[in-house]
């Protein structure tokens, strides 16, 4: 299938055969034969320095995604290339200064709004990814609270590699229900091959926890973040920690070919699709090991329909691969039942 390029806005995805519109004019998945869907990459509002100010359980009338749903949407592009300059400025302000308080777009990035969008998109379960610093943040606790609130949310933890007592902190999050660990080199300002990071991965492998990395430069991060996310820095920990399962978030972002090479070289490497272009998803379907690819949306940066639609288009006529990416692979990794 070759969709029109570009779509007028998010709602125009209703032209695709799997989607439609509600009477209220909201985008819906109407083809329920797709079966269960697992979104492996979501967030709720994050908080730093001050305690969480956003009520993450509150329902609001709409979700203000960082890529506005009214924006023209070209699936052929890496998703952040659909941002305007103003969108990027507002997003960065919301993620920094506004993270100290309860206002801004982030006030709508709540667990209740996430579950509401999952209902509309036919998403069965979502993995919630926190990002913490060594001190002055407790986002892992928030994510694990949300996972206890809804059995449709799977909570990962976040232990910064420079934290004191790595093993003790990791075990405390496991006790709270953490099913994996999120590491974001660009935000946490640590190279993925830092010796302390490798120790964290080793501990995760001993405990059977997968590590989901932000992986690859995205083109809009600060220069340091782009440097820390270069895919060449990920191979050493992958090779040094063969017992640890690594999920390369964004499938290497703008360095997809390098991430794909790592997945083909190492059996403990998985790829996750969030933000990838439609040509990128087709590359994964055609050339990656399809049993180690999972779908992610990066909600609330983007509406879940964007990643879902790309996987559906790229797997047209290949139902086994579609089921594997949308549910089977991730369910197997996390021990979920259909």
Secondary structure by P-SEA (a helix, b strand, c coil): ccccccccccccccccccbbbccccccccccccccbbbbcbbbcccccccccccccccccccccccccccccccccccccccccaaaaaaaaaaacccccccccccccccaaaaaaaaaaacccbbbbbbbbccccccaaaaaaaaaaacccbbbbbbbcccccaaaaaaaaaaaacccbbbbbccccccccccaaaaaaaaaaaaabbbbbbbccccccccaaaaaaaccccaaaaaaacccbbbbbccccccaaaaaaaaaaacccbbbbbccccaaaaaaaacccccccbbbbcccccccaaaaaaaaaaaacccaaaaaaaacaaaaaaacccc
